[in-house]
Every structure is written in C-alpha cells, then in structure tokens.
Amino acid sequence: MTETTARAVANTVLAAAAVAAAYVVITTPPLRRLAVRAVRLWLGASVPVYLATQARQAWMASGRAV
C-alpha cells in the first residue's frame, strides 16, 4: 500500500467516523444540548478574544499606537 493510498483510506475512515458521531449527537437530545452549549461557550469566549486581538494588531499596524 502506498502512502497516498494509506492517507486516502485513513481520511475515508475518519470522515465516516465523524459522520457517525455527528448523527449520534444530532439524534440524542442530551448530547445535542451538550454540543449546543459547547458551541455557545466557544463562540462566546474565543471569537471575541480573536476579534479583539485582530483589532489590536490592526491598530498597532496603523501606526497610531501611543
């Protein structure tokens, strides 16, 4: 088996596992609620921090920083 074939097989197996996991999460209400909470936490924490960092870097790059 060549490296290219091995990578293709591994990617296919991982994709199938991801689809199966997504199906289980979507069809199981407690897991779906947990997933929604996790997404809200991620969006509520990491996205604002990312945006603030980008704004700070843009401010510094503009040359108007004091």
mmCIF file as Biopython writes it, N, C-alpha, C and O atoms, coordinates in Angstrom:
data_model
#
loop_
_atom_site.group_PDB
_atom_site.id
_atom_site.type_symbol
_atom_site.label_atom_id
_atom_site.label_alt_id
_atom_site.label_comp_id
_atom_site.label_asym_id
_atom_site.label_entity_id
_atom_site.label_seq_id
_atom_site.pdbx_PDB_ins_code
_atom_site.Cartn_x
_atom_site.Cartn_y
_atom_site.Cartn_z
_atom_site.occupancy
_atom_site.B_iso_or_equiv
_atom_site.auth_seq_id
_atom_site.auth_asym_id
_atom_site.pdbx_PDB_model_num
ATOM 1   N N  . MET A ? 1  ? 0.848   -1.172 0.000  1.0 0.0 1  A 1 
ATOM 2   C CA . MET A ? 1  ? 0.000   0.000  0.000  1.0 0.0 1  A 1 
ATOM 3   C C  . MET A ? 1  ? 0.897   1.239  0.000  1.0 0.0 1  A 1 
ATOM 4   O O  . MET A ? 1  ? 1.792   1.369  0.835  1.0 0.0 1  A 1 
ATOM 5   N N  . THR A ? 2  ? 0.651   2.123  -0.921 1.0 0.0 2  A 1 
ATOM 6   C CA . THR A ? 2  ? 1.469   3.333  -0.995 1.0 0.0 2  A 1 
ATOM 7   C C  . THR A ? 2  ? 1.008   4.338  0.060  1.0 0.0 2  A 1 
ATOM 8   O O  . THR A ? 2  ? -0.064  4.199  0.649  1.0 0.0 2  A 1 
ATOM 9   N N  . GLU A ? 3  ? 1.830   5.337  0.278  1.0 0.0 3  A 1 
ATOM 10  C CA . GLU A ? 3  ? 1.493   6.357  1.273  1.0 0.0 3  A 1 
ATOM 11  C C  . GLU A ? 3  ? 0.228   7.115  0.865  1.0 0.0 3  A 1 
ATOM 12  O O  . GLU A ? 3  ? -0.601  7.450  1.712  1.0 0.0 3  A 1 
ATOM 13  N N  . THR A ? 4  ? 0.088   7.378  -0.411 1.0 0.0 4  A 1 
ATOM 14  C CA . THR A ? 4  ? -1.100  8.095  -0.899 1.0 0.0 4  A 1 
ATOM 15  C C  . THR A ? 4  ? -2.366  7.295  -0.646 1.0 0.0 4  A 1 
ATOM 16  O O  . THR A ? 4  ? -3.379  7.845  -0.214 1.0 0.0 4  A 1 
ATOM 17  N N  . THR A ? 5  ? -2.308  6.006  -0.915 1.0 0.0 5  A 1 
ATOM 18  C CA . THR A ? 5  ? -3.466  5.141  -0.681 1.0 0.0 5  A 1 
ATOM 19  C C  . THR A ? 5  ? -3.778  5.052  0.806  1.0 0.0 5  A 1 
ATOM 20  O O  . THR A ? 5  ? -4.941  5.097  1.207  1.0 0.0 5  A 1 
ATOM 21  N N  . ALA A ? 6  ? -2.747  4.927  1.612  1.0 0.0 6  A 1 
ATOM 22  C CA . ALA A ? 6  ? -2.947  4.849  3.058  1.0 0.0 6  A 1 
ATOM 23  C C  . ALA A ? 6  ? -3.598  6.124  3.587  1.0 0.0 6  A 1 
ATOM 24  O O  . ALA A ? 6  ? -4.486  6.062  4.436  1.0 0.0 6  A 1 
ATOM 25  N N  . ARG A ? 7  ? -3.163  7.266  3.093  1.0 0.0 7  A 1 
ATOM 26  C CA . ARG A ? 7  ? -3.763  8.532  3.524  1.0 0.0 7  A 1 
ATOM 27  C C  . ARG A ? 7  ? -5.226  8.611  3.091  1.0 0.0 7  A 1 
ATOM 28  O O  . ARG A ? 7  ? -6.075  9.068  3.855  1.0 0.0 7  A 1 
ATOM 29  N N  . ALA A ? 8  ? -5.519  8.173  1.881  1.0 0.0 8  A 1 
ATOM 30  C CA . ALA A ? 8  ? -6.896  8.208  1.389  1.0 0.0 8  A 1 
ATOM 31  C C  . ALA A ? 8  ? -7.793  7.301  2.228  1.0 0.0 8  A 1 
ATOM 32  O O  . ALA A ? 8  ? -8.912  7.681  2.573  1.0 0.0 8  A 1 
ATOM 33  N N  . VAL A ? 9  ? -7.310  6.115  2.555  1.0 0.0 9  A 1 
ATOM 34  C CA . VAL A ? 9  ? -8.089  5.194  3.383  1.0 0.0 9  A 1 
ATOM 35  C C  . VAL A ? 9  ? -8.290  5.776  4.777  1.0 0.0 9  A 1 
ATOM 36  O O  . VAL A ? 9  ? -9.391  5.706  5.322  1.0 0.0 9  A 1 
ATOM 37  N N  . ALA A ? 10 ? -7.246  6.344  5.357  1.0 0.0 10 A 1 
ATOM 38  C CA . ALA A ? 10 ? -7.351  6.938  6.690  1.0 0.0 10 A 1 
ATOM 39  C C  . ALA A ? 10 ? -8.331  8.106  6.684  1.0 0.0 10 A 1 
ATOM 40  O O  . ALA A ? 10 ? -9.137  8.244  7.604  1.0 0.0 10 A 1 
ATOM 41  N N  . ASN A ? 11 ? -8.270  8.942  5.658  1.0 0.0 11 A 1 
ATOM 42  C CA . ASN A ? 11 ? -9.194  10.068 5.570  1.0 0.0 11 A 1 
ATOM 43  C C  . ASN A ? 11 ? -10.637 9.602  5.425  1.0 0.0 11 A 1 
ATOM 44  O O  . ASN A ? 11 ? -11.544 10.199 6.005  1.0 0.0 11 A 1 
ATOM 45  N N  . THR A ? 12 ? -10.854 8.548  4.660  1.0 0.0 12 A 1 
ATOM 46  C CA . THR A ? 12 ? -12.196 7.998  4.488  1.0 0.0 12 A 1 
ATOM 47  C C  . THR A ? 12 ? -12.731 7.441  5.797  1.0 0.0 12 A 1 
ATOM 48  O O  . THR A ? 12 ? -13.891 7.666  6.143  1.0 0.0 12 A 1 
ATOM 49  N N  . VAL A ? 13 ? -11.896 6.721  6.522  1.0 0.0 13 A 1 
ATOM 50  C CA . VAL A ? 13 ? -12.313 6.156  7.809  1.0 0.0 13 A 1 
ATOM 51  C C  . VAL A ? 13 ? -12.632 7.275  8.801  1.0 0.0 13 A 1 
ATOM 52  O O  . VAL A ? 13 ? -13.634 7.200  9.512  1.0 0.0 13 A 1 
ATOM 53  N N  . LEU A ? 14 ? -11.799 8.301  8.855  1.0 0.0 14 A 1 
ATOM 54  C CA . LEU A ? 14 ? -12.043 9.422  9.765  1.0 0.0 14 A 1 
ATOM 55  C C  . LEU A ? 14 ? -13.322 10.170 9.391  1.0 0.0 14 A 1 
ATOM 56  O O  . LEU A ? 14 ? -14.085 10.569 10.272 1.0 0.0 14 A 1 
ATOM 57  N N  . ALA A ? 15 ? -13.560 10.359 8.112  1.0 0.0 15 A 1 
ATOM 58  C CA . ALA A ? 15 ? -14.778 11.037 7.674  1.0 0.0 15 A 1 
ATOM 59  C C  . ALA A ? 15 ? -16.014 10.226 8.045  1.0 0.0 15 A 1 
ATOM 60  O O  . ALA A ? 15 ? -17.015 10.788 8.491  1.0 0.0 15 A 1 
ATOM 61  N N  . ALA A ? 16 ? -15.951 8.919  7.865  1.0 0.0 16 A 1 
ATOM 62  C CA . ALA A ? 16 ? -17.082 8.055  8.222  1.0 0.0 16 A 1 
ATOM 63  C C  . ALA A ? 16 ? -17.336 8.097  9.727  1.0 0.0 16 A 1 
ATOM 64  O O  . ALA A ? 16 ? -18.487 8.135  10.162 1.0 0.0 16 A 1 
ATOM 65  N N  . ALA A ? 17 ? -16.273 8.090  10.517 1.0 0.0 17 A 1 
ATOM 66  C CA . ALA A ? 17 ? -16.424 8.173  11.968 1.0 0.0 17 A 1 
ATOM 67  C C  . ALA A ? 17 ? -17.018 9.518  12.375 1.0 0.0 17 A 1 
ATOM 68  O O  . ALA A ? 17 ? -17.849 9.573  13.281 1.0 0.0 17 A 1 
ATOM 69  N N  . ALA A ? 18 ? -16.610 10.590 11.727 1.0 0.0 18 A 1 
ATOM 70  C CA . ALA A ? 18 ? -17.143 11.921 12.036 1.0 0.0 18 A 1 
ATOM 71  C C  . ALA A ? 18 ? -18.622 12.006 11.698 1.0 0.0 18 A 1 
ATOM 72  O O  . ALA A ? 18 ? -19.402 12.577 12.460 1.0 0.0 18 A 1 
ATOM 73  N N  . VAL A ? 19 ? -19.012 11.443 10.565 1.0 0.0 19 A 1 
ATOM 74  C CA . VAL A ? 19 ? -20.422 11.450 10.176 1.0 0.0 19 A 1 
ATOM 75  C C  . VAL A ? 19 ? -21.243 10.630 11.162 1.0 0.0 19 A 1 
ATOM 76  O O  . VAL A ? 19 ? -22.334 11.050 11.550 1.0 0.0 19 A 1 
ATOM 77  N N  . ALA A ? 20 ? -20.745 9.478  11.572 1.0 0.0 20 A 1 
ATOM 78  C CA . ALA A ? 20 ? -21.454 8.639  12.537 1.0 0.0 20 A 1 
ATOM 79  C C  . ALA A ? 20 ? -21.588 9.352  13.882 1.0 0.0 20 A 1 
ATOM 80  O O  . ALA A ? 20 ? -22.652 9.311  14.500 1.0 0.0 20 A 1 
ATOM 81  N N  . ALA A ? 21 ? -20.524 10.001 14.335 1.0 0.0 21 A 1 
ATOM 82  C CA . ALA A ? 21 ? -20.573 10.731 15.603 1.0 0.0 21 A 1 
ATOM 83  C C  . ALA A ? 21 ? -21.554 11.894 15.518 1.0 0.0 21 A 1 
ATOM 84  O O  . ALA A ? 21 ? -22.310 12.140 16.458 1.0 0.0 21 A 1 
ATOM 85  N N  . ALA A ? 22 ? -21.546 12.602 14.407 1.0 0.0 22 A 1 
ATOM 86  C CA . ALA A ? 22 ? -22.490 13.715 14.236 1.0 0.0 22 A 1 
ATOM 87  C C  . ALA A ? 22 ? -23.929 13.211 14.252 1.0 0.0 22 A 1 
ATOM 88  O O  . ALA A ? 22 ? -24.803 13.847 14.843 1.0 0.0 22 A 1 
ATOM 89  N N  . TYR A ? 23 ? -24.176 12.092 13.616 1.0 0.0 23 A 1 
ATOM 90  C CA . TYR A ? 23 ? -25.518 11.515 13.612 1.0 0.0 23 A 1 
ATOM 91  C C  . TYR A ? 23 ? -25.972 11.170 15.024 1.0 0.0 23 A 1 
ATOM 92  O O  . TYR A ? 23 ? -27.106 11.458 15.407 1.0 0.0 23 A 1 
ATOM 93  N N  . VAL A ? 24 ? -25.085 10.555 15.791 1.0 0.0 24 A 1 
ATOM 94  C CA . VAL A ? 24 ? -25.434 10.184 17.171 1.0 0.0 24 A 1 
ATOM 95  C C  . VAL A ? 24 ? -25.706 11.425 18.004 1.0 0.0 24 A 1 
ATOM 96  O O  . VAL A ? 24 ? -26.665 11.455 18.775 1.0 0.0 24 A 1 
ATOM 97  N N  . VAL A ? 25 ? -24.877 12.449 17.859 1.0 0.0 25 A 1 
ATOM 98  C CA . VAL A ? 25 ? -25.061 13.682 18.632 1.0 0.0 25 A 1 
ATOM 99  C C  . VAL A ? 25 ? -26.369 14.367 18.248 1.0 0.0 25 A 1 
ATOM 100 O O  . VAL A ? 25 ? -27.098 14.847 19.116 1.0 0.0 25 A 1 
ATOM 101 N N  . ILE A ? 26 ? -26.667 14.413 16.957 1.0 0.0 26 A 1 
ATOM 102 C CA . ILE A ? 26 ? -27.878 15.096 16.498 1.0 0.0 26 A 1 
ATOM 103 C C  . ILE A ? 26 ? -29.135 14.353 16.930 1.0 0.0 26 A 1 
ATOM 104 O O  . ILE A ? 26 ? -30.144 14.988 17.238 1.0 0.0 26 A 1 
ATOM 105 N N  . THR A ? 27 ? -29.099 13.038 16.959 1.0 0.0 27 A 1 
ATOM 106 C CA . THR A ? 27 ? -30.303 12.263 17.270 1.0 0.0 27 A 1 
ATOM 107 C C  . THR A ? 27 ? -30.480 11.979 18.757 1.0 0.0 27 A 1 
ATOM 108 O O  . THR A ? 27 ? -31.513 11.437 19.152 1.0 0.0 27 A 1 
ATOM 109 N N  . THR A ? 28 ? -29.497 12.331 19.599 1.0 0.0 28 A 1 
ATOM 110 C CA . THR A ? 28 ? -29.597 12.103 21.037 1.0 0.0 28 A 1 
ATOM 111 C C  . THR A ? 28 ? -29.746 13.460 21.732 1.0 0.0 28 A 1 
ATOM 112 O O  . THR A ? 28 ? -28.790 14.235 21.782 1.0 0.0 28 A 1 
ATOM 113 N N  . PRO A ? 29 ? -30.941 13.755 22.270 1.0 0.0 29 A 1 
ATOM 114 C CA . PRO A ? 29 ? -31.184 15.080 22.841 1.0 0.0 29 A 1 
ATOM 115 C C  . PRO A ? 29 ? -30.166 15.541 23.904 1.0 0.0 29 A 1 
ATOM 116 O O  . PRO A ? 29 ? -29.724 16.688 23.833 1.0 0.0 29 A 1 
ATOM 117 N N  . PRO A ? 30 ? -29.773 14.711 24.880 1.0 0.0 30 A 1 
ATOM 118 C CA . PRO A ? 30 ? -28.794 15.210 25.852 1.0 0.0 30 A 1 
ATOM 119 C C  . PRO A ? 30 ? -27.448 15.571 25.215 1.0 0.0 30 A 1 
ATOM 120 O O  . PRO A ? 30 ? -26.818 16.555 25.603 1.0 0.0 30 A 1 
ATOM 121 N N  . LEU A ? 31 ? -27.020 14.784 24.251 1.0 0.0 31 A 1 
ATOM 122 C CA . LEU A ? 31 ? -25.764 15.086 23.564 1.0 0.0 31 A 1 
ATOM 123 C C  . LEU A ? 31 ? -25.902 16.326 22.694 1.0 0.0 31 A 1 
ATOM 124 O O  . LEU A ? 31 ? -24.969 17.119 22.571 1.0 0.0 31 A 1 
ATOM 125 N N  . ARG A ? 32 ? -27.072 16.484 22.094 1.0 0.0 32 A 1 
ATOM 126 C CA . ARG A ? 32 ? -27.311 17.673 21.273 1.0 0.0 32 A 1 
ATOM 127 C C  . ARG A ? 32 ? -27.263 18.931 22.145 1.0 0.0 32 A 1 
ATOM 128 O O  . ARG A ? 32 ? -26.670 19.936 21.752 1.0 0.0 32 A 1 
ATOM 129 N N  . ARG A ? 33 ? -27.889 18.877 23.335 1.0 0.0 33 A 1 
ATOM 130 C CA . ARG A ? 33 ? -27.838 20.027 24.243 1.0 0.0 33 A 1 
ATOM 131 C C  . ARG A ? 33 ? -26.413 20.322 24.672 1.0 0.0 33 A 1 
ATOM 132 O O  . ARG A ? 33 ? -26.013 21.484 24.743 1.0 0.0 33 A 1 
ATOM 133 N N  . LEU A ? 34 ? -25.643 19.278 24.960 1.0 0.0 34 A 1 
ATOM 134 C CA . LEU A ? 34 ? -24.241 19.457 25.341 1.0 0.0 34 A 1 
ATOM 135 C C  . LEU A ? 34 ? -23.446 20.091 24.202 1.0 0.0 34 A 1 
ATOM 136 O O  . LEU A ? 34 ? -22.625 20.978 24.434 1.0 0.0 34 A 1 
ATOM 137 N N  . ALA A ? 35 ? -23.687 19.641 22.986 1.0 0.0 35 A 1 
ATOM 138 C CA . ALA A ? 35 ? -22.976 20.193 21.830 1.0 0.0 35 A 1 
ATOM 139 C C  . ALA A ? 35 ? -23.342 21.664 21.629 1.0 0.0 35 A 1 
ATOM 140 O O  . ALA A ? 35 ? -22.472 22.481 21.329 1.0 0.0 35 A 1 
ATOM 141 N N  . VAL A ? 36 ? -24.613 22.004 21.790 1.0 0.0 36 A 1 
ATOM 142 C CA . VAL A ? 36 ? -25.039 23.396 21.634 1.0 0.0 36 A 1 
ATOM 143 C C  . VAL A ? 36 ? -24.393 24.268 22.702 1.0 0.0 36 A 1 
ATOM 144 O O  . VAL A ? 36 ? -23.943 25.376 22.410 1.0 0.0 36 A 1 
ATOM 145 N N  . ARG A ? 37 ? -24.345 23.777 23.939 1.0 0.0 37 A 1 
ATOM 146 C CA . ARG A ? 37 ? -23.676 24.535 24.999 1.0 0.0 37 A 1 
ATOM 147 C C  . ARG A ? 37 ? -22.196 24.736 24.700 1.0 0.0 37 A 1 
ATOM 148 O O  . ARG A ? 37 ? -21.652 25.817 24.924 1.0 0.0 37 A 1 
ATOM 149 N N  . ALA A ? 38 ? -21.555 23.704 24.198 1.0 0.0 38 A 1 
ATOM 150 C CA . ALA A ? 38 ? -20.124 23.804 23.874 1.0 0.0 38 A 1 
ATOM 151 C C  . ALA A ? 38 ? -19.888 24.823 22.767 1.0 0.0 38 A 1 
ATOM 152 O O  . ALA A ? 38 ? -18.936 25.599 22.834 1.0 0.0 38 A 1 
ATOM 153 N N  . VAL A ? 39 ? -20.741 24.829 21.753 1.0 0.0 39 A 1 
ATOM 154 C CA . VAL A ? 39 ? -20.602 25.794 20.659 1.0 0.0 39 A 1 
ATOM 155 C C  . VAL A ? 39 ? -20.831 27.206 21.169 1.0 0.0 39 A 1 
ATOM 156 O O  . VAL A ? 39 ? -20.105 28.127 20.794 1.0 0.0 39 A 1 
ATOM 157 N N  . ARG A ? 40 ? -21.839 27.387 22.025 1.0 0.0 40 A 1 
ATOM 158 C CA . ARG A ? 40 ? -22.089 28.719 22.598 1.0 0.0 40 A 1 
ATOM 159 C C  . ARG A ? 40 ? -20.908 29.186 23.430 1.0 0.0 40 A 1 
ATOM 160 O O  . ARG A ? 40 ? -20.513 30.350 23.357 1.0 0.0 40 A 1 
ATOM 161 N N  . LEU A ? 41 ? -20.345 28.287 24.219 1.0 0.0 41 A 1 
ATOM 162 C CA . LEU A ? 41 ? -19.180 28.647 25.034 1.0 0.0 41 A 1 
ATOM 163 C C  . LEU A ? 41 ? -18.008 29.027 24.146 1.0 0.0 41 A 1 
ATOM 164 O O  . LEU A ? 41 ? -17.325 30.017 24.407 1.0 0.0 41 A 1 
ATOM 165 N N  . TRP A ? 42 ? -17.769 28.245 23.095 1.0 0.0 42 A 1 
ATOM 166 C CA . TRP A ? 42 ? -16.660 28.535 22.193 1.0 0.0 42 A 1 
ATOM 167 C C  . TRP A ? 42 ? -16.865 29.873 21.495 1.0 0.0 42 A 1 
ATOM 168 O O  . TRP A ? 42 ? -15.948 30.692 21.427 1.0 0.0 42 A 1 
ATOM 169 N N  . LEU A ? 43 ? -18.075 30.093 20.976 1.0 0.0 43 A 1 
ATOM 170 C CA . LEU A ? 43 ? -18.346 31.347 20.292 1.0 0.0 43 A 1 
ATOM 171 C C  . LEU A ? 43 ? -18.309 32.528 21.248 1.0 0.0 43 A 1 
ATOM 172 O O  . LEU A ? 43 ? -17.883 33.623 20.879 1.0 0.0 43 A 1 
ATOM 173 N N  . GLY A ? 44 ? -18.755 32.302 22.474 1.0 0.0 44 A 1 
ATOM 174 C CA . GLY A ? 44 ? -18.796 33.385 23.448 1.0 0.0 44 A 1 
ATOM 175 C C  . GLY A ? 44 ? -17.446 33.723 24.031 1.0 0.0 44 A 1 
ATOM 176 O O  . GLY A ? 44 ? -17.265 34.815 24.569 1.0 0.0 44 A 1 
ATOM 177 N N  . ALA A ? 45 ? -16.489 32.811 23.937 1.0 0.0 45 A 1 
ATOM 178 C CA . ALA A ? 45 ? -15.181 33.056 24.544 1.0 0.0 45 A 1 
ATOM 179 C C  . ALA A ? 45 ? -14.094 33.311 23.512 1.0 0.0 45 A 1 
ATOM 180 O O  . ALA A ? 45 ? -13.380 34.310 23.602 1.0 0.0 45 A 1 
ATOM 181 N N  . SER A ? 46 ? -13.961 32.445 22.555 1.0 0.0 46 A 1 
ATOM 182 C CA . SER A ? 46 ? -12.809 32.542 21.654 1.0 0.0 46 A 1 
ATOM 183 C C  . SER A ? 46 ? -12.985 33.562 20.539 1.0 0.0 46 A 1 
ATOM 184 O O  . SER A ? 46 ? -12.020 34.224 20.158 1.0 0.0 46 A 1 
ATOM 185 N N  . VAL A ? 47 ? -14.178 33.701 20.015 1.0 0.0 47 A 1 
ATOM 186 C CA . VAL A ? 47 ? -14.386 34.632 18.907 1.0 0.0 47 A 1 
ATOM 187 C C  . VAL A ? 47 ? -14.167 36.083 19.338 1.0 0.0 47 A 1 
ATOM 188 O O  . VAL A ? 47 ? -13.477 36.814 18.629 1.0 0.0 47 A 1 
ATOM 189 N N  . PRO A ? 48 ? -14.727 36.538 20.477 1.0 0.0 48 A 1 
ATOM 190 C CA . PRO A ? 48 ? -14.442 37.915 20.898 1.0 0.0 48 A 1 
ATOM 191 C C  . PRO A ? 48 ? -12.958 38.162 21.184 1.0 0.0 48 A 1 
ATOM 192 O O  . PRO A ? 48 ? -12.437 39.237 20.885 1.0 0.0 48 A 1 
ATOM 193 N N  . VAL A ? 49 ? -12.291 37.181 21.754 1.0 0.0 49 A 1 
ATOM 194 C CA . VAL A ? 49 ? -10.853 37.329 22.007 1.0 0.0 49 A 1 
ATOM 195 C C  . VAL A ? 49 ? -10.099 37.449 20.690 1.0 0.0 49 A 1 
ATOM 196 O O  . VAL A ? 49 ? -9.194  38.274 20.567 1.0 0.0 49 A 1 
ATOM 197 N N  . TYR A ? 50 ? -10.456 36.648 19.724 1.0 0.0 50 A 1 
ATOM 198 C CA . TYR A ? 50 ? -9.824  36.711 18.406 1.0 0.0 50 A 1 
ATOM 199 C C  . TYR A ? 50 ? -10.052 38.078 17.765 1.0 0.0 50 A 1 
ATOM 200 O O  . TYR A ? 50 ? -9.122  38.687 17.236 1.0 0.0 50 A 1 
ATOM 201 N N  . LEU A ? 51 ? -11.291 38.551 17.816 1.0 0.0 51 A 1 
ATOM 202 C CA . LEU A ? 51 ? -11.596 39.849 17.215 1.0 0.0 51 A 1 
ATOM 203 C C  . LEU A ? 51 ? -10.851 40.980 17.917 1.0 0.0 51 A 1 
ATOM 204 O O  . LEU A ? 51 ? -10.357 41.897 17.260 1.0 0.0 51 A 1 
ATOM 205 N N  . ALA A ? 52 ? -10.765 40.921 19.244 1.0 0.0 52 A 1 
ATOM 206 C CA . ALA A ? 52 ? -10.027 41.949 19.982 1.0 0.0 52 A 1 
ATOM 207 C C  . ALA A ? 52 ? -8.551  41.908 19.626 1.0 0.0 52 A 1 
ATOM 208 O O  . ALA A ? 52 ? -7.924  42.957 19.480 1.0 0.0 52 A 1 
ATOM 209 N N  . THR A ? 53 ? -7.990  40.727 19.484 1.0 0.0 53 A 1 
ATOM 210 C CA . THR A ? 53 ? -6.584  40.601 19.097 1.0 0.0 53 A 1 
ATOM 211 C C  . THR A ? 53 ? -6.346  41.169 17.705 1.0 0.0 53 A 1 
ATOM 212 O O  . THR A ? 53 ? -5.364  41.875 17.477 1.0 0.0 53 A 1 
ATOM 213 N N  . GLN A ? 54 ? -7.239  40.862 16.781 1.0 0.0 54 A 1 
ATOM 214 C CA . GLN A ? 54 ? -7.097  41.382 15.425 1.0 0.0 54 A 1 
ATOM 215 C C  . GLN A ? 54 ? -7.220  42.906 15.397 1.0 0.0 54 A 1 
ATOM 216 O O  . GLN A ? 54 ? -6.479  43.586 14.688 1.0 0.0 54 A 1 
ATOM 217 N N  . ALA A ? 55 ? -8.162  43.428 16.175 1.0 0.0 55 A 1 
ATOM 218 C CA . ALA A ? 55 ? -8.323  44.887 16.230 1.0 0.0 55 A 1 
ATOM 219 C C  . ALA A ? 55 ? -7.073  45.544 16.811 1.0 0.0 55 A 1 
ATOM 220 O O  . ALA A ? 55 ? -6.635  46.585 16.321 1.0 0.0 55 A 1 
ATOM 221 N N  . ARG A ? 56 ? -6.500  44.942 17.851 1.0 0.0 56 A 1 
ATOM 222 C CA . ARG A ? 56 ? -5.286  45.491 18.462 1.0 0.0 56 A 1 
ATOM 223 C C  . ARG A ? 56 ? -4.125  45.455 17.468 1.0 0.0 56 A 1 
ATOM 224 O O  . ARG A ? 56 ? -3.378  46.427 17.349 1.0 0.0 56 A 1 
ATOM 225 N N  . GLN A ? 57 ? -3.972  44.343 16.759 1.0 0.0 57 A 1 
ATOM 226 C CA . GLN A ? 57 ? -2.891  44.243 15.773 1.0 0.0 57 A 1 
ATOM 227 C C  . GLN A ? 57 ? -3.076  45.250 14.643 1.0 0.0 57 A 1 
ATOM 228 O O  . GLN A ? 57 ? -2.102  45.834 14.168 1.0 0.0 57 A 1 
ATOM 229 N N  . ALA A ? 58 ? -4.318  45.456 14.210 1.0 0.0 58 A 1 
ATOM 230 C CA . ALA A ? 58 ? -4.575  46.436 13.163 1.0 0.0 58 A 1 
ATOM 231 C C  . ALA A ? 58 ? -4.263  47.842 13.660 1.0 0.0 58 A 1 
ATOM 232 O O  . ALA A ? 58 ? -3.713  48.659 12.922 1.0 0.0 58 A 1 
ATOM 233 N N  . TRP A ? 59 ? -4.614  48.120 14.906 1.0 0.0 59 A 1 
ATOM 234 C CA . TRP A ? 59 ? -4.330  49.434 15.492 1.0 0.0 59 A 1 
ATOM 235 C C  . TRP A ? 59 ? -2.823  49.667 15.551 1.0 0.0 59 A 1 
ATOM 236 O O  . TRP A ? 59 ? -2.343  50.752 15.220 1.0 0.0 59 A 1 
ATOM 237 N N  . MET A ? 60 ? -2.075  48.641 15.976 1.0 0.0 60 A 1 
ATOM 238 C CA . MET A ? 60 ? -0.620  48.772 16.070 1.0 0.0 60 A 1 
ATOM 239 C C  . MET A ? 60 ? -0.013  48.932 14.664 1.0 0.0 60 A 1 
ATOM 240 O O  . MET A ? 60 ? 0.935   49.697 14.486 1.0 0.0 60 A 1 
ATOM 241 N N  . ALA A ? 61 ? -0.543  48.231 13.690 1.0 0.0 61 A 1 
ATOM 242 C CA . ALA A ? 61 ? -0.006  48.304 12.335 1.0 0.0 61 A 1 
ATOM 243 C C  . ALA A ? 61 ? -0.330  49.641 11.664 1.0 0.0 61 A 1 
ATOM 244 O O  . ALA A ? 61 ? 0.363   50.050 10.732 1.0 0.0 61 A 1 
ATOM 245 N N  . SER A ? 62 ? -1.364  50.313 12.126 1.0 0.0 62 A 1 
ATOM 246 C CA . SER A ? 62 ? -1.741  51.578 11.504 1.0 0.0 62 A 1 
ATOM 247 C C  . SER A ? 62 ? -0.795  52.706 11.873 1.0 0.0 62 A 1 
ATOM 248 O O  . SER A ? 62 ? -0.800  53.759 11.235 1.0 0.0 62 A 1 
ATOM 249 N N  . GLY A ? 63 ? 0.010   52.492 12.891 1.0 0.0 63 A 1 
ATOM 250 C CA . GLY A ? 63 ? 0.992   53.489 13.284 1.0 0.0 63 A 1 
ATOM 251 C C  . GLY A ? 63 ? 0.448   54.562 14.200 1.0 0.0 63 A 1 
ATOM 252 O O  . GLY A ? 63 ? 1.154   55.523 14.506 1.0 0.0 63 A 1 
ATOM 253 N N  . ARG A ? 64 ? -0.806  54.423 14.651 1.0 0.0 64 A 1 
ATOM 254 C CA . ARG A ? 64 ? -1.384  55.415 15.536 1.0 0.0 64 A 1 
ATOM 255 C C  . ARG A ? 64 ? -1.278  55.019 16.999 1.0 0.0 64 A 1 
ATOM 256 O O  . ARG A ? 64 ? -1.830  55.699 17.865 1.0 0.0 64 A 1 
ATOM 257 N N  . ALA A ? 65 ? -0.582  53.935 17.284 1.0 0.0 65 A 1 
ATOM 258 C CA . ALA A ? 65 ? -0.445  53.479 18.663 1.0 0.0 65 A 1 
ATOM 259 C C  . ALA A ? 65 ? 0.386   54.470 19.450 1.0 0.0 65 A 1 
ATOM 260 O O  . ALA A ? 65 ? 1.328   55.061 18.923 1.0 0.0 65 A 1 
ATOM 261 N N  . VAL A ? 66 ? 0.041   54.648 20.695 1.0 0.0 66 A 1 
ATOM 262 C CA . VAL A ? 66 ? 0.754   55.602 21.538 1.0 0.0 66 A 1 
ATOM 263 C C  . VAL A ? 66 ? 1.799   54.888 22.345 1.0 0.0 66 A 1 
ATOM 264 O O  . VAL A ? 66 ? 2.514   55.517 23.124 1.0 0.0 66 A 1 
#
